Amino acid sequence: MTATLVTRFAVDDRELSALHARAFGGDPTRVVPWAQRLERHALTWIGAFEDGRLAGFVQVCWDGGAHAFLLDTAVDPDRQHGGLGTALVAAATTEARAAGCAWLHVDFEPHLRHFYLDSCRFRPTGAGLIGLR
């Protein structure tokens, strides 16, 4: 099955929340106000649709200048390891470049190192993090 990538699609909060829960093991009943957040904070977002169903998602936030940030890369578990996440990140990279950004940052957990560094071609860098919760 081939996915269609759609930039800045009309977000259904329930559908995106359900995908996010499946991809990250969250609460499937929790509905996040994705549409409102994306309109306010995102440079762009991209959905991967298969037969009208949301199978993958990524968003790009930015500082309004040279730096963009990849967030919430999510692929339905039954579609993982087939190139869909890589296609979403490539599309997000293209969108950030077209907006004039010079850098695309991503944070990830250690088990995603191969995906982001090898499949998506990010470079490892030093970074810092302060936990706020």
HELIX and SHEET records of a PDB file:
HELIX    1   1 ASP A   13  PHE A   24  1                                  12    
HELIX    2   2 TRP A   34  HIS A   41  1                                   8    
HELIX    3   3 PRO A   77  ARG A   79  5                                   3    
HELIX    4   4 LEU A   84  ALA A   98  1                                  15    
HELIX    5   5 PRO A  110  LEU A  112  5                                   3    
HELIX    6   6 ARG A  113  ARG A  113  1                                   1    
HELIX    7   7 HIS A  114  SER A  119  3                                   6    
SHEET    1   A 5 THR A   4  THR A   7  0                                        
SHEET    2   A 5 ALA A  42  GLU A  50 -1                                        
SHEET    3   A 5 ARG A  53  TRP A  62 -1                                        
SHEET    4   A 5 HIS A  67  VAL A  75 -1                                        
SHEET    5   A 5 TRP A 103  HIS A 105  1                                        
END                                                                             
